[in-house]
């Protein structure tokens, strides 16, 4: 009888214990109100005291990225990324903002009318 074979975990496999350790057991009440399209941008370079996943977020978000993009790049669930970003927001290492809503932007035809009016002056 051969010994039982150990299954090798792939890097992308979701490990519940690892995810629990990453979030520190935080529940949904502790999270910032982030959604999939909330934009995150880092304010500083990673310090040696932050978790490796948080350091990766700080490096990724040198240019603004949505929380969904960060989740995809790190191959982590959205809920875990929101906890990590919430911790970074609390320490003021990142900033977040809602995306610009297209309806809030001026109508293109209005801008063109203003531009043509200015050209005629």
C-alpha positions as CSV (number, residue, x, y, z in Angstrom):
1,X,0.0,0.0,0.0
2,X,1.4,3.3,-1.0
3,X,1.4,6.4,1.2
4,X,-1.3,9.0,0.5
5,X,-0.3,11.6,-2.1
6,X,-0.4,15.2,-1.0
7,X,-2.2,17.5,-3.2
8,X,0.0,20.5,-4.4
9,X,-1.8,23.8,-4.2
10,X,-1.6,26.1,-7.1
11,X,-0.8,29.7,-6.4
12,X,-4.2,30.9,-7.6
13,X,-6.1,28.4,-5.4
14,X,-8.2,30.1,-2.7
15,X,-7.0,29.0,0.7
16,X,-9.5,29.9,3.4
17,X,-6.9,29.9,6.2
18,X,-4.6,32.2,4.3
19,X,-7.4,34.6,3.5
20,X,-8.5,34.6,7.1
21,X,-4.9,35.5,8.2
22,X,-4.7,38.2,5.5
23,X,-7.9,39.9,6.8
24,X,-7.1,39.4,10.5
25,X,-10.7,38.0,10.9
26,X,-12.2,41.4,10.1
27,X,-16.0,41.4,9.6
28,X,-18.1,43.4,7.2
29,X,-18.8,46.1,9.9
30,X,-15.1,47.1,9.9
31,X,-14.9,47.7,6.1
32,X,-14.9,51.0,4.3
33,X,-17.8,51.5,1.9
34,X,-16.0,50.4,-1.2
35,X,-17.6,49.0,-4.3
36,X,-16.2,47.4,-7.4
37,X,-15.6,50.7,-9.2
38,X,-14.1,52.7,-6.3
39,X,-10.8,54.1,-7.5
40,X,-7.8,53.6,-5.2
41,X,-4.5,55.5,-5.5
42,X,-1.4,55.2,-3.3
43,X,-0.1,58.2,-1.5
44,X,3.3,56.8,-0.6
45,X,5.7,53.9,-1.3
46,X,5.3,50.7,0.7
47,X,7.1,50.6,4.1
48,X,8.7,47.5,5.6
49,X,5.9,47.3,8.2
50,X,3.0,46.6,5.8
51,X,1.8,43.1,4.7
52,X,3.2,41.9,1.4
53,X,-0.3,42.1,-0.1
54,X,-0.7,45.6,1.0
55,X,2.7,46.5,-0.4
56,X,1.5,45.0,-3.7
57,X,-1.6,47.2,-3.6
58,X,0.6,50.3,-3.0
59,X,2.8,49.4,-5.9
60,X,-0.2,48.6,-8.2
61,X,-2.0,51.8,-7.3
62,X,0.6,54.3,-8.2
63,X,-1.9,55.2,-10.9
64,X,-5.5,55.0,-10.0
65,X,-7.1,51.5,-10.2
66,X,-10.5,50.3,-9.3
67,X,-10.9,47.8,-6.4
68,X,-12.1,45.2,-8.9
69,X,-8.9,45.6,-10.9
70,X,-6.7,45.3,-7.8
71,X,-8.6,42.2,-6.9
72,X,-8.0,40.7,-10.3
73,X,-4.3,41.6,-10.4
74,X,-3.7,40.1,-7.0
75,X,-5.9,37.1,-7.6
76,X,-7.7,37.7,-4.3
77,X,-11.4,37.8,-3.6
78,X,-13.0,41.3,-3.6
79,X,-14.0,41.0,0.1
80,X,-10.3,40.4,1.1
81,X,-9.1,43.3,-1.0
82,X,-11.7,45.6,0.6
83,X,-10.4,44.7,4.0
84,X,-6.8,45.3,2.9
85,X,-7.7,48.7,1.3
86,X,-9.7,49.6,4.4
87,X,-6.6,49.1,6.5
88,X,-4.5,51.2,4.1
89,X,-7.2,53.9,4.2
90,X,-7.1,54.0,8.0
91,X,-3.3,54.5,7.9
92,X,-3.7,57.1,5.1
93,X,-1.4,55.2,2.8
94,X,-4.0,55.3,0.0
95,X,-6.8,57.5,-1.1
96,X,-10.1,56.4,-2.6
97,X,-12.8,58.1,-4.5
98,X,-15.9,57.2,-6.4
99,X,-15.5,57.1,-10.2
100,X,-16.6,60.0,-12.3
101,X,-20.1,59.4,-13.4
102,X,-20.6,60.0,-17.1
103,X,-24.0,61.7,-16.5
104,X,-22.2,64.3,-14.3
105,X,-20.0,65.3,-17.3
106,X,-21.3,68.1,-19.6
107,X,-23.0,67.0,-22.8
108,X,-20.7,66.9,-25.8
109,X,-23.0,69.0,-28.0
110,X,-23.0,71.7,-25.4
111,X,-19.2,71.7,-25.3
112,X,-19.1,71.9,-29.1
113,X,-21.5,74.8,-29.1
114,X,-19.4,76.7,-26.6
115,X,-16.3,76.0,-28.5
116,X,-17.8,77.2,-31.8
117,X,-19.1,80.3,-30.0
118,X,-15.7,81.1,-28.6
119,X,-14.1,80.6,-32.1
120,X,-16.5,83.2,-33.6
121,X,-15.4,85.8,-31.1
